[in-house]
Amino acid sequence: MIPVTKTYLPSLDQYVSQLERIWQAGWITNNGQLTKELAEALRAYLGVPNLELITNGTLALQLAIKTLGLKGEIITTPFSYVATTTVILWENCEPVFVDIEDKTFCIDTKKIEAAITERTSAILATHVYGYPCDVKKIEQIATEHQLKVIYDAAHAFGVKLNGQSILCHGDISALSFHATKLFHTTEGGALICQNEDIAKQIALIKGFGHIGEDYYREMGINGKMSELHAAMGLCVLPKVDEIVAYRRALSERYDSLLNSQGLILPLVTEGLEYNYAYYPVLFPSHEVMMHVRQAMIRNNILPRRYFYPSLNTLPYLRPEWQRTCPISESIASRVLCLPLYFGLEQQELDGICGIVTDAMQ
Ligand SMILES: *Cc1c(COP(=O)(O)O)cnc(C)c1O
């Protein structure tokens, strides 16, 4: 069976040698030495000023909303993982969906201003598959209308635009270090921000809002990462460049084997240092996509309908939030992410392309 992704696992010996450090210290959570070391190493690797490790990417997004004190309406994208919408609902805000661009799969900045009302407090947009949103335009709109900006950067680990980390944009960016992501800590995530006061506020509320012995300054929550999770991160991080290079080679082979099939393949634009987090393929119709998907499943290959459904159609949204987003709905009905992971063999990839090509005839 070939899955859409496979978690990179270090050797057990490597992991155990990190665990030994934890056992020696007798300290397994609450900002221990491995967590501090991982945060520092990630700051340096990503080239960002402030980074707070969090339990997972979903809670990271919730803490971002909480930290910025957002209320009312949040403009967001319908083409993302379900967490991008549910965090808005969990924080008692209202999602206002703005359709996406068909080239980048990211929120269409030309449509944002028409969705702003006096109740809008922020824009929450996703760098879909690691392709950057139009961060310049979003910043300009946000400044003009005094809105906060949060990026769901769960896919954007290590992505750079014109030499700068994409995570340096917006008020806060949220990363996920889930086992299915490019870089992982089993479960985990992080918040990145430019402003040091915001970073301090995040650090405070992820630790119960607790200062000193028994002073609880604010209503916080438990958003801490444990030492055991940080141990995994310390094993995976030194390997990340090799993982990205491997995935890049696979992606380029997909490009060359699939580009005559009338499919829309990922586009890597100028100035973009991409991380090869996903290999999305857009089919001409829903029927063709389902037909190819069936052919793959028959051959024990499991692509993923990522993202589906378009989030504006979630059944638990209030009817007035379910505005139609034709481009997102169309793409969600036609897209598949093909298997892409460290260790996927070239001959397996060639086999996958053969099945896609045959099914398209
Ligand atoms: C994975 C993912 C999340 C959630 O992150 P978790 O660490 O699994 O909680 C949020 N948004 C997007 C776009 C994701 O892909």
PDBQT file of the ligand as one rigid body, heavy atoms in Angstrom, charges set to zero:
ROOT
HETATM    1  C1  LIG A 401      -2.637  20.174   9.928  1.00  0.00    +0.000 C 
HETATM    2  C2  LIG A 401      -3.333  21.460   9.750  1.00  0.00    +0.000 A 
HETATM    3  C3  LIG A 401      -3.881  22.148  10.846  1.00  0.00    +0.000 A 
HETATM    4  C4  LIG A 401      -3.982  21.542  12.216  1.00  0.00    +0.000 C 
HETATM    5  O1  LIG A 401      -2.774  21.267  12.838  1.00  0.00    +0.000 OA
HETATM    6  P1  LIG A 401      -2.718  20.162  13.988  1.00  0.00    +0.000 P 
HETATM    7  O2  LIG A 401      -1.288  20.229  14.456  1.00  0.00    +0.000 OA
HETATM    8  O3  LIG A 401      -3.049  18.840  13.369  1.00  0.00    +0.000 OA
HETATM    9  O4  LIG A 401      -3.670  20.551  15.049  1.00  0.00    +0.000 OA
HETATM   10  C5  LIG A 401      -4.420  23.409  10.626  1.00  0.00    +0.000 A 
HETATM   11  N1  LIG A 401      -4.461  23.957   9.405  1.00  0.00    +0.000 NA
HETATM   12  C6  LIG A 401      -3.958  23.317   8.324  1.00  0.00    +0.000 A 
HETATM   13  C7  LIG A 401      -4.002  23.997   6.996  1.00  0.00    +0.000 C 
HETATM   14  C8  LIG A 401      -3.408  22.025   8.455  1.00  0.00    +0.000 A 
HETATM   15  O5  LIG A 401      -2.962  21.387   7.378  1.00  0.00    +0.000 OA
ENDROOT
TORSDOF 0
